[in-house]
Amino acid sequence: SLLFHMTQTEVCPPSCTCKSLGEMEGLCVDCSSRKLTQVPSLPIDTKRLYLQNNSLTSVPPGTLDNLSRLEEVKLFDNPWNCDCHILYLKLWLEDVSAPSLANIRCATPAPVRMKPLRQLTGNELGICKRLLPTKCLEFFWRDLILIAGVIITLILVAWALKFSRKLVCQLSL
């Protein structure tokens, strides 16, 4: 499994062209204008990444996390879907390559069409708010179970005290 992972991340993706930037300098990976609908598995020593002019709509969380040597990334001219799932890409670019974030524009949904990704606010990433109630429900059930546990414990303790008093009274008589 490790061997497969190593070869997978060190090989140039078939849909791209890779060029060495010199000994120990890393790779320039050009995947531009290839009609890609998803980011391919990239070599770990990618230093420059060109993904512009494709059909990318989103990037799954974690996809770009192992590219620690990346210095330049181009992602413009893609039909980005700026719903809650674009948040990973937005935050990743804010950390890694703020200039390239400026060139990315949303294609969908309609209210944010043509708006730069870096200008999107939490309100515009509307679906994010809809994802919250499930978390709240999880906490609600956990808390309800904890409260029920505490109440049952208190009832048992009270019952045990009452029973022990009766026992003490009977012994003293």
N, C-alpha and C positions, 0 to 999 in steps of 0.2 A: 504494500500500500504506500509506504514512504517512497519507494523507488519510483512508483507510478507518479506520485505527486511531484517528485523532483523533476522527472523528465517532462511532465506536463507543464511545469512552470518555467522550464528553461528552453523550451522549443518555441519557435516563432509560430503564431497561429496561422493556419492555412489561408485564412481570408486576409492576411496582412503581409507587408514586406518589412523585414527587419534589417537594420544596418548598424554595424558596430561603430561606436563613436571613438574607438581606439582602445588599446589595452587597459583593462580595469576601469573604463569610463562609462560602461553601460551601453544600452541599446536605444536606437531611435526606432520605434514601432509605428509604422504608417498603415492605418486601417481606414483611411479617409476614402470617401466616395465608393464604398463597396456594397451599398444597400443592406448593411448590417441592421438587424432588428434587436440584437443583444450584444453586449460587450463580450468579446472572446476571452478565453483563458490566456492571461498575459505573462510573458517572461518576468521573473522576479527582479531582474536587473534593468527593467525599463526605465529610461531616464527622460525620454521624450515620447509622448503618446499623442497620435493624431487620429481622432475619431470623428472629425467634422464631416458634414455632408453625407449622413447615413439616414437610416430610418429608426434611430433609437428613440424610445419614448420614456424609458426609465432605466435606472441602474439598481439592481438588487443590493440591499445592505450587505456590506462586507466585501463586495466584489473588488474594490480597489485598495483595501486595507493593507495588503502585503507589498504594495509598490513603494517601499520606503525610500528608494533613490530617485523617485520621480521629481523632475524640476519643471517640466513644461507639459501642459495638456491642452488640447484643442477639442472642444465639444460642440461648437456652434453649428448652425444649419442642420439641426435634428428636430423632429416634431415632438418635443418634450411634452409629456403629460404632467402638468404641475398640480397634481393632487397630493395627498399626504405622503405618498410613496416617493416623492421627489426630495423629501427632506434629507435623506442620507446623502444624496449627491450635493445638495446645497451646502450642508454642514461640512462635508468632506472638502469641497472646493474652497470654502472659507478658510479652512486650515492649510490646505496644500497649495492652491493656486487662485488667489483672489482675482487676478487680472482676467483669467479665462471665464470666471463666473460672470463678468460684466457682459460677455458676448452671447450668453445663453438666453434665448427667449422662449417663452411658453407657446405651445401650439394649441393645447387644450387644458382645461375646459374653457368654454367661451368667455366667461367674465375676465379671465387673465390672459386671453390670447394676445400675443406680441409683447407682453410685459416681460421685462428682464427678470430672470430668476432671483437675482440678488435683492430685488425690491419687494419680493413677496413677503407678506406678513402672515402671522398665525391665522388671522381671520380668513385670508384668502385660501389657505390650505385647509379648506372647509372640512374635509373628511376627517382630519385629525381630531376634531371635536367629537365626531361621531364614534371614534374609537375609544374615547375615555369612559363612557358609561360601563363597558364590560369590566374594566379594571375596578370601577367603583363597586360593581356588583360582587366581584371576587372578595373585596374587603368587607362588604356588607355581610356576606355569608360567613366569612372567617370570624368576624366580630360577634355575629349572632351565636355561633357555636361556642365561642369563648364565654360569652355572657351566660348562656344556658349551662355550661360547665360549672361556672362559679355559683350560680343559683342552686344547682343540684348539690354541690359540695356544701353550701351553707345549710341546706335543708337536712342533709345527712348529719352534719355536725350538731345542729340543733336537736335533732331526733336522738342522737347518741348522748347528748348532755341530759336530755329529759329522761331517757332510759337509765342512765347512770345514777341520777338523783333518786329514782324509784328504787333502784337496787340498793343504794346507800341507806334509804329510809327503811327498807325491809330488813337489812342486816342489823341496823341499830335497834330495831324492835325485837 
